[in-house]
Amino acid sequence: MHAQHAAKDKLFGANGLRASNFKMFPGKSRETSAEQVAAQLIASIERIEAGQVEIIEEFED
């Protein structure tokens, strides 16, 4: 449950992103636990914060 609380704080907490409208899509794997999703979410946010991603502002669906 630790990763879930940490992910919640990173997304919605006062010192986090303060997100108000957040959506996730499970992708291919439906056998993923809430802890695994939270851990991946934390890792993604940390990569964004560290500047290790390419920002794409315009894309076609």
N, CA, C and O of each residue as an XYZ file, in Angstrom:
244
protein
N       0.820     -1.204      0.000
C       0.000      0.000      0.000
C       0.858      1.261      0.000
O       0.367      2.354     -0.282
N       2.155      1.103      0.321
C       3.037      2.260      0.385
C       3.109      3.009     -0.947
O       3.020      4.237     -0.963
N       3.267      2.294     -2.057
C       3.369      2.938     -3.368
C       2.085      3.672     -3.721
O       2.130      4.728     -4.352
N       0.946      3.129     -3.324
C      -0.329      3.792     -3.621
C      -0.425      5.138     -2.905
O      -0.869      6.125     -3.492
N      -0.010      5.179     -1.644
C      -0.040      6.445     -0.899
C       0.955      7.444     -1.481
O       0.657      8.634     -1.590
N       2.130      6.958     -1.852
C       3.146      7.833     -2.432
C       2.666      8.401     -3.770
O       2.874      9.581     -4.053
N       2.026      7.568     -4.590
C       1.501      8.025     -5.874
C       0.403      9.058     -5.661
O       0.342     10.062     -6.371
N      -0.459      8.813     -4.689
C      -1.527      9.766     -4.370
C      -0.942     11.117     -3.968
O      -1.421     12.161     -4.410
N       0.087     11.096     -3.136
C       0.723     12.343     -2.711
C       1.397     13.060     -3.875
O       1.317     14.284     -3.974
N       2.066     12.309     -4.763
C       2.737     12.927     -5.914
C       1.737     13.549     -6.877
O       2.028     14.567     -7.504
N       0.568     12.947     -6.998
C      -0.443     13.479     -7.914
C      -1.270     14.600     -7.297
O      -1.455     15.653     -7.908
N      -1.762     14.373     -6.094
C      -2.773     15.259     -5.532
C      -2.342     16.040     -4.299
O      -3.054     16.945     -3.864
N      -1.200     15.709     -3.735
C      -0.757     16.338     -2.495
C      -0.342     17.795     -2.657
O      -0.109     18.270     -3.769
N      -0.254     18.495     -1.531
C       0.114     19.908     -1.524
C       1.512     20.125     -2.103
O       1.773     21.163     -2.710
N       2.411     19.155     -1.921
C       3.765     19.279     -2.460
C       3.941     18.504     -3.757
O       5.051     18.393     -4.277
N       2.849     17.973     -4.273
C       2.898     17.196     -5.506
C       2.464     18.025     -6.697
O       2.627     19.245     -6.708
N       1.918     17.367     -7.688
C       1.476     18.035     -8.915
C       0.152     18.772     -8.748
O      -0.217     19.596     -9.584
N      -0.553     18.473     -7.672
C      -1.866     19.080     -7.399
C      -2.835     18.869     -8.559
O      -3.569     19.776     -8.951
N      -2.819     17.664     -9.091
C      -3.679     17.315    -10.223
C      -5.139     17.352     -9.797
O      -5.475     17.051     -8.651
N      -6.001     17.727    -10.734
C      -7.426     17.722    -10.432
C      -8.203     16.863    -11.430
O      -9.327     16.450    -11.142
N      -7.630     16.595    -12.577
C      -8.301     15.792    -13.594
C      -7.268     14.832    -14.156
O      -6.468     15.208    -15.013
N      -7.280     13.609    -13.684
C      -6.250     12.642    -14.039
C      -6.902     11.357    -14.508
O      -7.792     10.821    -13.847
N      -6.450     10.862    -15.661
C      -6.986      9.611    -16.200
C      -5.831      8.694    -16.563
O      -4.781      9.147    -17.020
N      -6.036      7.407    -16.355
C      -5.050      6.401    -16.741
C      -5.751      5.319    -17.537
O      -6.933      5.041    -17.332
N      -5.009      4.719    -18.441
C      -5.521      3.619    -19.224
C      -4.634      2.411    -18.960
O      -3.410      2.535    -19.003
N      -5.214      1.252    -18.689
C      -4.427      0.104    -18.250
C      -3.512     -0.505    -19.308
O      -2.612     -1.272    -18.966
N      -3.717     -0.187    -20.566
C      -2.865     -0.772    -21.590
C      -3.189     -2.228    -21.840
O      -4.345     -2.639    -21.741
N      -2.169     -3.010    -22.165
C      -2.367     -4.408    -22.546
C      -2.580     -5.343    -21.367
O      -3.354     -6.295    -21.461
N      -1.897     -5.077    -20.252
C      -1.916     -6.014    -19.134
C      -3.066     -5.722    -18.175
O      -3.091     -4.672    -17.533
N      -3.998     -6.633    -18.080
C      -5.123     -6.486    -17.152
C      -4.830     -7.180    -15.825
O      -5.638     -7.107    -14.899
N      -3.694     -7.846    -15.723
C      -3.328     -8.594    -14.521
C      -2.384     -7.796    -13.626
O      -1.610     -8.385    -12.872
N      -2.433     -6.494    -13.694
C      -1.543     -5.632    -12.934
C      -2.206     -5.236    -11.620
O      -3.390     -4.900    -11.590
N      -1.440     -5.278    -10.537
C      -1.984     -4.897     -9.227
C      -1.956     -3.382     -9.056
O      -1.264     -2.673     -9.787
N      -2.710     -2.905     -8.092
C      -2.724     -1.477     -7.788
C      -1.340     -0.997     -7.365
O      -0.947      0.120     -7.699
N      -0.600     -1.820     -6.638
C       0.762     -1.457     -6.216
C       1.691     -1.321     -7.424
O       2.530     -0.421     -7.456
N       1.550     -2.198     -8.412
C       2.382     -2.120     -9.609
C       2.071     -0.864    -10.410
O       2.985     -0.197    -10.897
N       0.802     -0.539    -10.549
C       0.409      0.678    -11.259
C       0.960      1.902    -10.528
O       1.500      2.811    -11.157
N       0.825      1.925     -9.209
C       1.324      3.047     -8.417
C       2.826      3.196     -8.549
O       3.327      4.314     -8.667
N       3.559      2.083     -8.532
C       5.015      2.138     -8.669
C       5.420      2.690    -10.035
O       6.357      3.483    -10.129
N       4.726      2.279    -11.086
C       5.014      2.800    -12.423
C       4.671      4.276    -12.522
O       5.389      5.040    -13.168
N       3.588      4.680    -11.894
C       3.182      6.076    -11.885
C       4.240      6.944    -11.196
O       4.615      8.000    -11.705
N       4.711      6.491    -10.041
C       5.759      7.222     -9.316
C       7.015      7.337    -10.175
O       7.603      8.414    -10.277
N       7.425      6.235    -10.789
C       8.618      6.252    -11.634
C       8.459      7.228    -12.800
O       9.407      7.932    -13.151
N       7.289      7.275    -13.393
C       7.035      8.190    -14.503
C       7.096      9.648    -14.056
O       7.708     10.481    -14.725
N       6.471      9.950    -12.939
C       6.499     11.318    -12.419
C       7.933     11.731    -12.089
O       8.328     12.864    -12.362
N       8.707     10.829    -11.508
C      10.094     11.142    -11.162
C      10.937     11.387    -12.412
O      11.821     12.244    -12.397
N      10.679     10.647    -13.497
C      11.394     10.900    -14.758
C      11.019     12.264    -15.321
O      11.873     12.973    -15.853
N       9.744     12.635    -15.206
C       9.309     13.960    -15.672
C       9.997     15.043    -14.853
O      10.531     16.000    -15.413
N       9.987     14.898    -13.532
C      10.603     15.886    -12.645
C      12.106     16.022    -12.907
O      12.662     17.110    -12.758
N      12.761     14.931    -13.293
C      14.201     14.941    -13.549
C      14.536     15.414    -14.970
O      15.708     15.523    -15.329
N      13.514     15.691    -15.766
C      13.743     16.154    -17.130
C      14.219     15.058    -18.072
O      14.906     15.344    -19.053
N      13.867     13.817    -17.791
C      14.321     12.684    -18.585
C      13.301     12.239    -19.630
O      13.341     11.100    -20.093
N      12.399     13.127    -19.997
C      11.379     12.790    -20.995
C      11.316     13.880    -22.057
O      11.743     15.013    -21.834
N      10.786     13.521    -23.194
C      10.563     14.490    -24.254
C       9.111     14.959    -24.168
O       8.188     14.145    -24.197
N       8.914     16.258    -24.064
C       7.566     16.815    -23.989
C       6.999     16.929    -25.402
O       7.602     17.558    -26.271
N       5.855     16.327    -25.621
C       5.164     16.394    -26.916
C       3.856     17.146    -26.680
O       2.973     16.670    -25.967
N       3.746     18.303    -27.277
C       2.568     19.140    -27.034
C       1.478     18.952    -28.076
O       0.305     19.189    -27.789
N       1.842     18.533    -29.273
C       0.835     18.335    -30.301
C       1.029     16.952    -30.918
O       2.137     16.583    -31.307
N      -0.045     16.208    -31.001
C       0.007     14.889    -31.595
C      -1.358     14.531    -32.147
O      -2.377     15.079    -31.729
N      -1.362     13.617    -33.079
C      -2.622     13.150    -33.664
C      -2.990     11.819    -33.066
O      -2.120     10.983    -32.824
N      -4.283     11.607    -32.819
C      -4.761     10.323    -32.285
C      -4.696      9.261    -33.341
O      -5.056      8.112    -33.084
